[in-house]
């Protein structure tokens, strides 16, 4: 089974793309975006991130219209990769064919350090 779930921030504006040679009645567009996922700190204390490209077909128009760079999302789907070579340098890019993308709560308000109003805390 190939399944992955990540959470991170969009590092660029989502884009809408046509599907080439789409059969009648099938998907005609899909959305793409890049997500940065916190990878923790290095030995020297500097923060690192992993980057994933996501492709999303369901509700792709809404995805592009509602989400912007910096949005915090959860992407759920299957992991894919492709090998590449540019200027003699080889690498591998990872992506997610997303079945579902959810928006995580907005940033925490400055006056509520944990982002939860005092009356709504569970304990």
C-alpha positions in Angstrom: 0.0 0.0 0.0 1.4 3.4 -1.0 -0.1 6.1 1.4 1.3 9.3 2.8 0.0 12.1 5.0 2.0 15.3 5.5 1.4 18.7 6.9 3.3 21.8 6.0 3.1 25.3 4.4 2.6 26.1 0.7 5.8 27.6 -0.5 4.2 29.1 -3.7 0.8 30.0 -5.0 -1.2 26.9 -6.2 -1.5 26.7 -10.0 -4.3 25.2 -12.2 -3.3 23.0 -15.2 -5.3 21.3 -17.9 -5.1 17.5 -18.3 -3.8 16.6 -21.7 -5.9 14.2 -23.7 -8.6 13.9 -21.0 -11.4 11.6 -22.0 -14.9 13.1 -22.1 -16.5 13.3 -18.6 -13.2 12.7 -16.8 -10.9 15.2 -15.0 -10.1 18.2 -17.1 -8.0 20.2 -14.6 -5.7 19.6 -11.7 -3.9 21.9 -9.2 -0.3 21.8 -8.2 1.5 23.3 -5.2 4.7 22.8 -3.3 4.7 22.1 0.5 7.5 22.6 2.9 7.5 20.1 5.8 9.5 20.8 9.0 12.3 18.3 9.2 13.6 19.3 12.6 16.9 20.8 13.5 20.5 20.0 12.3 23.3 19.3 14.8 24.1 23.0 14.6 20.5 23.9 15.5 19.5 25.3 12.1 16.0 24.3 10.9 15.6 22.1 7.9 12.6 21.3 5.6 11.6 18.7 3.2 9.8 19.9 0.0 7.0 17.9 -1.7 5.1 18.8 -4.9 1.4 18.0 -4.6 -1.0 17.4 -7.4 -4.7 17.6 -6.5 -7.6 16.9 -8.9 -10.8 17.0 -6.7 -12.1 20.6 -6.3 -8.9 21.9 -8.0 -10.6 25.2 -8.9 -11.5 25.8 -5.2 -8.0 24.8 -4.1 -6.4 27.4 -6.3 -9.0 30.1 -5.5 -8.9 29.7 -1.7 -5.3 28.8 -0.8 -2.3 31.1 -1.1 1.4 30.9 -0.4 2.0 30.3 3.3 -1.3 28.4 3.9 -0.8 25.5 6.4 -2.3 22.3 4.8 -2.5 18.6 5.3 -2.1 16.5 2.1 -3.2 12.9 2.0 -2.5 10.6 -1.0 0.1 8.4 -2.6 3.9 9.1 -2.8 5.6 9.4 -6.2 9.0 10.4 -7.3 11.0 11.2 -10.4 14.7 11.2 -11.1 16.1 14.3 -12.8 19.3 15.6 -14.2 20.2 19.3 -14.8 23.6 20.7 -15.8 25.2 17.4 -15.0 23.7 17.2 -11.5 21.4 14.3 -10.7 18.7 14.3 -8.1 15.3 13.0 -7.1 12.1 14.9 -6.6 9.2 13.6 -4.4 5.6 14.4 -4.9 2.2 13.5 -3.6 -0.8 12.6 -5.8 -3.3 14.0 -3.3 -6.7 12.4 -2.8 -7.5 15.0 -0.1 -6.1 18.4 1.0 -7.2 20.1 4.2 -6.5 23.5 5.6 -5.1 23.6 9.1 -6.1 26.3 11.5 -4.9 29.8 10.8 -1.8 31.2 12.7 -2.1 31.6 16.4 -3.3 35.1 17.6 -0.6 37.0 19.5 -2.8 37.4 22.6 -3.5 33.6 22.9 -0.1 31.8 22.9 -1.5 28.4 22.2 -4.2 29.7 19.8 -7.1 28.4 21.8 -9.3 30.9 23.7 -9.3 30.3 27.5 -12.9 29.2 27.5 -12.4 26.5 24.9 -9.4 24.7 26.4 -10.3 21.0 27.1 -8.4 21.0 30.4 
